[in-house]
Amino acid sequence: MESILLLVHMESDGLLAKPALEALAAALALGGELTVGLVGGAAQPAANQIAGCGAARFLVVAGDPYTQPRYATDAAAAEALCRQAGAALVLAPATSRWARALPGVAYRLGGRVDTHATSLSVQDGAPAATRWFYRQRMEAVLSRSERPWVVLLDAGCNPAWTGPAGTAQVEAVTVETPPTRTTVTGVQAPKADEQTIRPDARLLFVAGAGWTKKQPDGAVHGAEAETLILGFLRAAKASLGGSKSLVDLSGEGQPVLRFMTHLNQIGQTGATPRHPKGLSTCCHGEEPHVVGWRFVNQRRAINLDPNCGWARGKADVLYVADAFEVMRHLNKLLA
Ligand SMILES: Cc1cc2nc3c(=O)[nH]c(=O)nc-3n(C[C@H](O)[C@H](O)[C@H](O)COP(=O)(O)OP(=O)(O)OC[C@H]3O[C@@H](n4cnc5c(N)ncnc54)[C@H](O)[C@@H]3O)c2cc1C
């Protein structure tokens, strides 16, 4: 197996996050000589965090300009690390930072880049990457002859590396810091309990447009829908998904489910999250929606209609029931 450079960047606490540890485990499983390239403020704590991983070298680009995500500095740091390591395969977690900077770095190096890899293997002594195409309907195994080959590995597909910390011998790589035009002046993020998209949650809760439709009593119960859904999300620490019909309604400013945005949309034109379990409510289960459930292992749905899409082999369990009633009862149990 050829030599590997693993590129990782530190988070605001100075350490490596789970996607970086997942990419490290994937790199180690390939078996080639491993160099770790670290980018961030101070590299020693992060290098120490993975000191026991068996990497041959720890190369670092550290300093103030590299604490903030910014194309110019991230690309300059990654390019310098790639040139210093001279590795054939450059592996990195698909963080927003690397996804933005590394395609340009591959171009500068005369190499190639592939994104959204889900796993790596060795075939005939050379690395091969697996990725999905056509909204996760087809899986392909890719190899390339061009080097360096930069591969961005999606988060949540590999177990994270666990091993002993220690004291790593780091080698500083000098970079001429490029002129910068971008300054990060602050971070705006919702409070933790307002965050509805939780990639690490054990359960994906999906709300469909049925929550906003007239119910058997002839009325719409938007306010109660909101209370029931938010109550369940808080109690179950679930991640929230929505059908396209529902997020489109919310986007039009209608007074239903104000916390639902297009980022929550699951499906062909939405996201394909990875969760062990999923519960769909008031959503019909049409194919363009259900393709987004490809990586949800156990699927359950609540729908009034026994002939809805979920009943046609798309869910493991379909509860033919009123989702308002079921969720009221569930929330009571969870409380
Ligand atoms: C090119 C293309 C791309 C698309 N991409 C996507 C995509 O990415 N994601 C996506 O979601 N859709 C996508 N769609 C749209 C998709 O085909 C459906 O129109 C959409 O998923 C329907 O949303 P829904 O099931 O929430 O709403 P509806 O079809 O209106 O279904 C509402 C359901 O709620 C049920 N219901 C109502 N009240 C209750 C109650 N009290 N209890 C239980 N059940 C109740 C009803 O029985 C009904 O089945 C796409 C379509 C196209 C053509």
The ligand as an ORCA input file, in Angstrom:
! r2SCAN-3c Opt
* xyz 0 1
  C     -38.065     15.897     -8.481
  C     -38.710     15.776     -7.147
  C     -37.918     15.820     -6.011
  C     -38.506     15.706     -4.740
  N     -37.690     15.729     -3.645
  C     -38.262     15.527     -2.435
  C     -37.448     15.480     -1.256
  O     -36.217     15.646     -1.310
  N     -38.066     15.288     -0.079
  C     -39.409     15.118      0.045
  O     -39.903     14.943      1.161
  N     -40.183     15.186     -1.037
  C     -39.639     15.384     -2.265
  N     -40.463     15.461     -3.350
  C     -41.922     15.542     -3.127
  C     -42.571     14.211     -2.773
  O     -42.851     13.499     -3.958
  C     -43.864     14.446     -1.980
  O     -44.655     15.373     -2.653
  C     -43.644     14.930     -0.567
  O     -42.695     14.121      0.094
  C     -44.979     14.863      0.171
  O     -44.832     15.311      1.481
  P     -45.738     14.744      2.665
  O     -45.754     13.259      2.602
  O     -45.305     15.384      3.918
  O     -47.176     15.375      2.338
  P     -48.519     14.714      1.822
  O     -48.314     13.954      0.556
  O     -49.516     15.810      1.826
  O     -48.881     13.624      2.927
  C     -49.377     13.957      4.189
  C     -49.680     12.667      4.901
  O     -50.053     12.954      6.233
  C     -51.018     11.982      6.641
  N     -51.735     12.522      7.800
  C     -52.513     13.619      7.885
  N     -52.959     13.803      9.150
  C     -52.444     12.786      9.885
  C     -52.541     12.412     11.252
  N     -53.257     13.111     12.125
  N     -51.866     11.300     11.649
  C     -51.138     10.570     10.795
  N     -51.033     10.865      9.486
  C     -51.670     11.957      9.031
  C     -51.874     11.770      5.383
  O     -52.521     10.507      5.440
  C     -50.824     11.854      4.279
  O     -50.340     10.568      3.948
  C     -39.898     15.576     -4.616
  C     -40.680     15.525     -5.773
  C     -40.102     15.631     -7.017
  C     -40.983     15.577     -8.219
*
